[in-house]
Amino acid sequence: MSDLVVGLGEVGEPLCRFLGAEGHDLRQPTPYTGQIDTLHIAMPYGPRFVEQVHQYQTAWAPSLTIVHSTVPVGTTRKIPNAVHSPINGRHGSILESLRWLPKWIGGPLAAEAQRRLEPARFTCVTTPLAETTEAL
């Protein structure tokens, strides 16, 4: 399976390294042309967030999208085949935090996301509602 992380900032870059994934930098976009199974969203929330995620889903047709961004409660529900999984940790040491803090995953496809994240050695905790993890 191939993973693509969209947004290589303070959250996306360590996530990309931890997963051993390809990355798409929003500041210097270069078109990624490979096949994507899991799309990881690590870009800041804004007024066009859902629309932008839909555009990335259309471009790469992933079977699962994992939103790692901090978003308002109810956002992930507007994105098809998506779960929410917030990044826990201290700014400046996100990579280290990914190694030892549990990765919460919320949404109807949380078990599928867990199966995809565990090979990267995440310790996952799932919940059926994305609203639960969005509120974290």
Beta strands, then each sheet from edge to edge (+ up, - down):
strand 1: 3-6
strand 2: 22-24
strand 3: 38-41
strand 4: 64-67
strand 5: 82-84
strand 6: 103-106
strand 7: 124-127
sheet 1: 2+ 1+ 3+ 4+ 5+
sheet 2: 6+ 7+
end
